[in-house]
């Protein structure tokens, strides 16, 4: 991924994890309304959310946070 250092990689992952926990806290489920949808639509939606959000976006987020950390630390 071309991160600056092992330390900045750890800090980037930690910050991304904190942001995720704030957004996906279980109390947020109380606001989710039930909508009946078909199995195909549900599968497509879950693949998009969990596939993209769980595999690709963390790498982009870690790299972005690493760039910001390095810019402020070395700037």
C-alpha positions in Angstrom: 0.0 0.0 0.0 3.0 2.3 0.2 2.4 3.5 3.7 4.9 5.9 5.3 5.9 3.6 8.2 4.6 0.8 10.4 3.7 3.3 13.1 1.6 5.4 10.7 -0.1 2.3 9.4 -1.1 1.3 12.9 -2.4 4.8 13.7 -4.3 4.9 10.4 -6.0 1.6 11.1 -6.8 2.6 14.6 -8.4 5.8 13.5 -10.4 4.1 10.8 -11.6 1.6 13.3 -12.7 4.3 15.7 -14.6 6.1 13.0 -16.3 2.8 12.0 -17.3 2.1 15.6 -18.9 5.5 16.0 -20.9 5.1 12.9 -22.0 1.5 13.3 -22.8 1.5 17.0 -25.6 -0.9 17.8 -27.8 1.9 19.1 -28.1 3.0 15.5 -30.1 0.0 14.7 -33.1 1.4 16.7 -33.6 3.9 13.8 -33.7 1.2 11.1 -37.1 0.5 9.7 -38.1 -2.8 8.3 -38.9 -3.0 4.6 -39.9 -6.2 2.9 -37.7 -6.8 -0.2 -37.0 -9.7 -2.4 -34.1 -12.1 -1.9 -32.3 -10.9 -5.1 -32.5 -7.2 -4.2 -31.4 -8.0 -0.6 -28.4 -10.0 -1.9 -27.3 -7.2 -4.3 -27.6 -4.6 -1.6 -25.7 -6.6 1.0 -22.9 -7.5 -1.5 -22.6 -3.8 -2.3 -22.5 -2.7 1.3 -20.5 -5.5 2.8 -18.3 -6.3 -0.2 -17.3 -2.8 -1.1 -17.4 -1.5 2.5 -15.7 -4.5 4.0 -12.9 -5.2 1.5 -12.1 -2.2 -0.7 -12.9 0.9 1.3 -10.8 0.1 4.4 -7.7 0.1 2.2 -8.6 3.4 0.7 -9.4 4.8 4.1 -6.2 3.6 5.7 -4.1 5.1 2.9 -6.0 8.4 3.1 -5.6 8.6 6.9 -1.9 7.7 6.5 -1.4 10.6 4.0 -3.1 13.0 6.3 -1.1 11.9 9.4 2.2 12.1 7.5 1.3 15.6 6.1 0.5 17.0 9.5 3.4 15.2 11.3 6.1 16.1 8.8 4.5 19.3 7.5 
